[in-house]
Amino acid sequence: MASTSKIKSRMKTIQSTQKITSAMKLVSLSKLQGYKGRSAQFEVYNDAVVKSSERFIEFVEDTVERPSLYLVFMPDLGLCSAYSNGLLRELNTVLNPEDSVISVGSQNYDKVQPINRLMNSEQFKVSDILDLLVDRLDTHRIVAIIGDYHRGMNLEFEAHVLKTRALEGRDDVIYEPDFESNALMLVRQSLMSFIQNAFLISKVSEHTTRRIAMEKATDSAQDMLDELGRRYNRLRQEAITQEISEIVSGMEEM
């Protein structure tokens, strides 16, 4: 049976860990609120871009049989394995040998073997990703895998096939200098907006996952402290009872 001193030492260790997880939960919550605000604001702009593009050209999903180019946003830091492992698992489920990957974020970089250089998700440039996508519009189907908590507290990953194929132009619109140039310009504009929007949604999911993980770790530490506290009090009571018994026995022998 553990002594009271060992239990107290164990409780101190857990309390130190609990302070760390609690602080990290607050940091994640702060970042989560920041990204939620940015995501909500940018969503308005993204919707406007989509509506503006559809006013002049109708875009459709790419139905031609061709390799897929997957775009994913990985975290840079740990403590959100439900997000990073879930995204990797979803990607591996749909990835074929002829497909390619663009991965933003340092985690799982070597595992997905992306065509892009290593990019920090907090510092990457949308234009860098845009150029990679535009260069492959004629050879690949563009698909983004995005994790979202939009259905309660369950993290779900969905594949979004981007609309990059333009139909014939409208008869009531004059395209200068030509339809193809305008179509490419609107595709680039839509892709740029989509990349930023997908990044913000992914960041919200990442920090939500990290906040939940740190909250569970903090609660688990508290449960352990409560259990150790009960064991500590029980041992103290047993020690006091034993001491009283020895005193009474000594008095009886006198």
C-alpha positions in Angstrom: 0.0 0.0 0.0 1.3 3.5 -0.9 2.3 5.8 1.9 0.8 9.2 2.5 4.0 10.9 1.4 4.0 9.0 -1.9 0.4 10.0 -2.5 1.1 13.6 -1.8 4.1 13.6 -4.2 1.9 12.0 -6.8 -0.8 14.7 -6.3 1.7 17.5 -6.7 2.9 16.0 -10.0 -0.7 15.8 -11.3 -1.5 19.3 -10.1 1.5 20.6 -12.1 0.3 18.8 -15.1 -3.2 20.0 -14.6 -2.0 23.6 -14.5 -0.3 23.1 -17.9 -3.3 21.5 -19.6 -5.6 24.2 -18.1 -3.4 26.9 -19.5 -3.2 25.2 -22.9 -6.9 24.9 -23.0 -7.2 28.7 -22.5 -4.7 29.3 -25.2 -6.6 27.1 -27.6 -9.9 28.7 -26.7 -8.4 32.1 -27.4 -7.1 31.1 -30.8 -10.4 29.3 -31.5 -12.4 32.4 -30.9 -10.0 34.4 -33.1 -10.4 32.0 -36.0 -14.1 31.7 -35.5 -14.4 35.5 -35.9 -12.2 35.6 -39.0 -14.1 32.6 -40.5 -17.5 34.2 -40.0 -16.3 37.4 -41.6 -14.6 35.8 -44.5 -17.6 33.6 -45.2 -19.6 36.6 -46.2 -16.9 37.6 -48.7 -16.6 34.0 -50.0 -20.4 33.9 -50.7 -20.2 37.2 -52.5 -17.3 35.9 -54.7 -19.3 32.8 -55.6 -22.4 34.8 -56.5 -20.4 37.3 -58.5 -18.7 34.6 -60.5 -22.0 32.8 -61.2 -23.5 36.0 -62.6 -21.3 35.8 -65.6 -20.2 32.2 -66.0 -21.6 28.9 -64.9 -19.0 26.6 -63.4 -19.5 22.9 -63.0 -17.7 20.0 -61.3 -15.0 18.3 -63.3 -16.5 14.9 -64.4 -13.7 13.9 -66.7 -11.8 10.8 -65.7 -8.4 12.2 -64.5 -6.2 12.0 -61.4 -7.2 14.0 -58.4 -5.2 16.7 -56.6 -6.1 16.8 -52.9 -5.8 19.9 -50.8 -5.5 19.4 -47.0 -4.7 21.6 -44.1 -2.6 19.9 -41.4 -1.8 21.4 -38.0 1.7 22.5 -37.1 1.5 21.5 -33.4 0.4 18.4 -31.6 -2.3 17.7 -29.0 -5.1 17.4 -31.6 -4.5 13.9 -32.9 -8.3 13.4 -33.5 -8.0 16.1 -36.2 -4.6 15.3 -37.7 -5.0 11.5 -37.6 -8.6 11.7 -38.8 -7.6 13.9 -41.8 -4.8 11.6 -42.7 -7.1 8.5 -42.5 -9.7 10.2 -44.7 -7.0 11.2 -47.2 -5.6 7.6 -47.4 -9.1 6.3 -47.9 -9.6 8.1 -51.2 -6.0 8.6 -52.4 -5.0 6.6 -55.5 -1.5 6.0 -56.7 -1.9 8.4 -59.6 -3.3 11.2 -57.4 -1.3 14.1 -55.9 -1.5 16.0 -52.6 -1.0 19.6 -51.5 -0.5 19.7 -47.8 -0.4 22.9 -45.7 1.0 22.4 -42.2 4.0 20.5 -40.9 2.3 17.5 -39.3 2.2 14.3 -41.4 4.2 16.0 -44.2 6.4 13.0 -44.9 3.4 10.6 -44.7 1.4 12.2 -47.4 4.3 13.1 -49.7 2.9 16.3 -51.1 4.0 18.0 -54.3 4.6 21.3 -52.4 7.5 22.3 -50.1 6.9 22.2 -46.4 4.6 25.1 -45.4 3.7 26.4 -41.9 0.0 26.7 -41.8 0.2 30.0 -40.0 2.5 31.6 -42.5 1.7 30.1 -45.9 0.7 32.3 -48.8 -2.6 31.7 -50.6 -1.0 32.7 -53.9 1.6 29.8 -53.6 -1.2 27.3 -53.3 -3.2 29.0 -56.0 -0.4 28.7 -58.5 0.0 25.0 -57.9 -3.7 24.4 -58.4 -4.0 26.6 -61.6 -1.0 24.8 -63.2 -2.9 21.5 -62.8 -6.4 22.5 -63.8 -6.1 20.7 -67.1 -4.6 17.6 -65.8 -6.2 17.0 -62.3 -9.5 17.1 -60.6 -9.2 19.5 -57.6 -10.6 18.1 -54.3 -10.3 19.7 -50.8 -10.8 17.6 -47.7 -12.1 19.8 -44.9 -12.7 18.8 -41.3 -15.7 20.6 -39.6 -17.7 20.4 -36.4 -20.8 21.7 -38.2 -22.9 18.8 -36.9 -22.8 19.0 -33.1 -19.6 17.9 -31.4 -18.6 15.2 -34.0 -15.7 16.0 -36.2 -16.4 15.0 -39.8 -14.2 15.2 -42.9 -15.8 15.9 -46.2 -14.3 15.9 -49.7 -15.3 19.0 -51.7 -14.8 18.7 -55.5 -14.1 22.2 -56.8 -15.9 23.7 -59.7 -13.2 24.6 -62.2 -14.9 23.9 -65.5 -16.7 26.8 -67.3 -19.6 26.2 -69.6 -20.3 28.3 -72.6 -20.6 32.1 -72.0 -23.9 33.8 -71.7 -25.4 35.5 -74.7 -26.2 38.7 -72.9 -22.6 39.2 -71.6 -19.7 40.6 -73.6 -16.4 39.1 -72.6 -13.3 41.2 -73.1 -10.8 40.3 -74.4 -12.4 36.8 -74.7 -14.4 34.3 -72.8 -11.5 32.0 -72.0 -9.5 34.8 -70.3 -12.5 35.9 -68.2 -13.3 32.3 -67.2 -9.7 31.7 -66.0 -9.7 35.0 -64.1 -13.0 34.0 -62.3 -11.6 30.5 -61.6 -8.5 32.0 -60.0 -10.6 34.4 -58.0 -12.9 31.6 -56.8 -10.0 29.3 -56.0 -8.3 32.1 -54.0 -11.4 32.7 -51.9 -12.0 29.0 -51.5 -8.4 28.3 -50.2 -8.7 31.0 -47.6 -12.1 29.9 -46.5 -11.1 26.3 -46.3 -8.0 27.3 -44.3 -10.1 29.2 -41.7 -12.6 26.4 -41.3 -9.8 23.9 -40.8 -8.2 26.1 -38.2 -11.4 26.4 -36.3 -11.7 22.6 -36.3 -8.1 22.1 -35.3 -8.3 24.5 -32.3 -11.7 23.0 -31.3 -10.1 19.6 -31.3 -7.2 20.8 -29.2 -9.5 22.7 -26.7 -11.6 19.5 -26.2 -8.4 17.4 -25.7 -7.0 19.8 -23.1 -10.4 20.1 -21.4 -10.6 16.3 -21.1 -7.0 16.1 -19.9 -7.8 18.7 -17.2 -10.9 17.0 -16.1 -9.1 13.6 -16.1 -6.4 15.1 -13.8 -9.1 16.4 -11.5 -10.6 12.9 -11.3 -7.2 11.5 -10.4 -6.7 14.1 -7.7 -10.1 13.4 -6.2 -9.3 9.7 -6.1 -5.9 10.2 -4.6 -7.4 12.6 -2.1 -9.8 10.0 -0.9 -7.0 7.4 -0.6 -4.8 9.9 1.3 -7.6 10.7 3.7 -8.3 7.0 4.2 -4.7 6.2 5.0 -4.5 9.1 7.4 -7.6 7.9 9.2 -6.2 4.4 9.4 -2.9 5.8 10.8 -4.8 7.8 13.4 -6.9 4.9 14.3 -3.8 2.7 14.6 -2.1 5.3 16.8 -5.1 5.6 19.1 -5.3 1.8 19.4 -1.6 1.6 20.4 -2.1 4.4 23.0 -5.1 2.6 24.5 -3.3 -0.8 24.5 -0.4 0.8 26.3 -2.6 2.4 29.0 -4.3 -1.0 29.6 -0.9 -2.7 30.2 0.1 -0.1 32.8 
